[in-house]
């Protein structure tokens, strides 16, 4: 915000200086016109410099933001891959536990069926 107000003061000072120079010019008309052209050129050079400086600043900030976004993307990808592996391992462990429980139930059912047959044969 300070740069904007500073730039406004610069333009105000430039205008006042030009007006004062014209009113109290100790030079001839040709010299005064040349002086005004020189000062206007200096002002234009200053504005070009500030615009170029701003453009470079924006390019640097854009590059910084791209790098930060790239780093965040890579971190997110790593994080998701790690959790994907954990979930896959948990699913595999659940499948294994289910198969073991199913096998236990089948063996218990077979044992119970055998016990019932043995009991009915003895009657």
VEXDREN-2710 file (C-alpha; in Angstrom, 1 decimal):
% VEXDREN-2710
k/r/px/py/pz
1/UNK/0.0/0.0/0.0
2/UNK/2.9/2.3/0.7
3/UNK/4.2/1.9/-2.8
4/UNK/0.9/3.1/-4.3
5/UNK/0.8/6.1/-2.1
6/UNK/4.5/6.8/-2.8
7/UNK/3.8/6.5/-6.5
8/UNK/0.9/8.9/-6.2
9/UNK/3.1/11.4/-4.4
10/UNK/5.7/11.0/-7.1
11/UNK/3.2/11.9/-9.8
12/UNK/1.9/14.8/-7.7
13/UNK/5.4/16.1/-7.3
14/UNK/6.1/15.6/-10.9
15/UNK/3.1/17.7/-11.9
16/UNK/3.9/20.4/-9.4
17/UNK/7.5/20.5/-10.6
18/UNK/6.4/20.8/-14.2
19/UNK/4.0/23.6/-13.4
20/UNK/6.5/25.5/-11.3
21/UNK/9.1/25.0/-14.0
22/UNK/6.9/26.4/-16.7
23/UNK/5.8/29.4/-14.6
24/UNK/9.2/30.4/-13.4
25/UNK/11.3/29.2/-16.3
26/UNK/14.5/31.2/-16.6
27/UNK/15.2/29.5/-19.9
28/UNK/14.0/30.0/-23.4
29/UNK/11.0/28.1/-24.9
30/UNK/13.3/25.7/-26.7
31/UNK/15.3/24.9/-23.6
32/UNK/12.2/24.6/-21.5
33/UNK/10.6/22.1/-24.0
34/UNK/13.8/20.1/-24.0
35/UNK/14.0/20.1/-20.2
36/UNK/10.3/18.9/-20.1
37/UNK/11.0/16.2/-22.6
38/UNK/14.0/15.0/-20.6
39/UNK/12.0/14.9/-17.4
40/UNK/9.1/13.1/-19.0
41/UNK/11.6/10.6/-20.4
42/UNK/13.1/10.1/-16.9
43/UNK/9.6/9.6/-15.6
44/UNK/8.8/7.1/-18.3
45/UNK/12.1/5.3/-17.6
46/UNK/11.2/5.1/-13.9
47/UNK/7.8/3.7/-14.7
48/UNK/9.3/1.1/-17.0
49/UNK/11.8/0.1/-14.3
50/UNK/9.0/-0.3/-11.8
51/UNK/6.9/-2.3/-14.2
52/UNK/9.9/-4.6/-15.0
53/UNK/10.7/-4.9/-11.3
54/UNK/7.0/-5.9/-10.6
55/UNK/7.0/-8.4/-13.5
56/UNK/10.2/-10.1/-12.2
57/UNK/8.7/-10.2/-8.7
58/UNK/5.5/-11.8/-10.1
59/UNK/7.6/-14.4/-12.1
60/UNK/9.6/-15.2/-8.9
61/UNK/6.4/-15.6/-6.8
62/UNK/4.8/-17.7/-9.6
63/UNK/7.9/-20.0/-9.6
64/UNK/7.8/-20.3/-5.8
65/UNK/4.1/-21.2/-5.9
66/UNK/4.6/-23.8/-8.6
67/UNK/7.4/-25.4/-6.6
68/UNK/5.3/-25.4/-3.4
69/UNK/2.4/-26.9/-5.2
70/UNK/4.6/-29.6/-6.7
71/UNK/6.0/-30.4/-3.3
72/UNK/2.5/-30.6/-1.8
73/UNK/1.4/-32.8/-4.6
74/UNK/4.3/-35.2/-4.1
75/UNK/3.7/-35.3/-0.4
76/UNK/0.0/-36.0/-0.9
77/UNK/0.8/-38.8/-3.4
78/UNK/3.2/-40.4/-1.0
79/UNK/0.7/-40.1/1.8
80/UNK/-2.1/-41.7/-0.3
81/UNK/0.2/-44.5/-1.5
82/UNK/1.3/-45.3/2.1
83/UNK/-2.3/-45.4/3.3
84/UNK/-3.3/-47.5/0.2
85/UNK/-0.7/-50.1/1.2
86/UNK/-2.0/-50.1/4.8
87/UNK/-5.6/-50.6/3.7
88/UNK/-4.5/-53.4/1.3
89/UNK/-2.7/-55.1/4.1
90/UNK/-5.7/-54.7/6.4
91/UNK/-8.0/-56.2/3.8
92/UNK/-5.6/-59.1/3.2
93/UNK/-5.5/-59.7/7.0
94/UNK/-9.3/-59.6/7.2
95/UNK/-9.6/-62.1/4.3
96/UNK/-7.1/-64.4/6.0
97/UNK/-8.9/-64.2/9.3
98/UNK/-12.3/-64.9/7.6
99/UNK/-10.8/-68.0/5.8
100/UNK/-9.4/-69.3/9.1
101/UNK/-12.7/-68.7/10.9
102/UNK/-14.6/-70.4/8.1
103/UNK/-12.3/-73.4/8.3
104/UNK/-12.7/-73.5/12.1
105/UNK/-16.5/-73.4/11.7
106/UNK/-16.4/-76.2/9.0
107/UNK/-14.1/-78.4/11.2
108/UNK/-16.3/-77.8/14.2
109/UNK/-19.4/-78.6/12.1
110/UNK/-17.8/-81.8/10.8
111/UNK/-16.8/-82.8/14.4
112/UNK/-20.3/-82.1/15.6
113/UNK/-21.8/-84.1/12.8
114/UNK/-19.4/-87.0/13.6
115/UNK/-20.3/-86.8/17.2
116/UNK/-24.0/-86.9/16.5
117/UNK/-23.6/-89.9/14.2
118/UNK/-21.5/-91.7/16.8
119/UNK/-24.1/-91.0/19.4
120/UNK/-27.0/-92.2/17.1
121/UNK/-25.1/-95.3/16.2
122/UNK/-24.6/-96.2/19.9
123/UNK/-28.4/-95.9/20.6
END
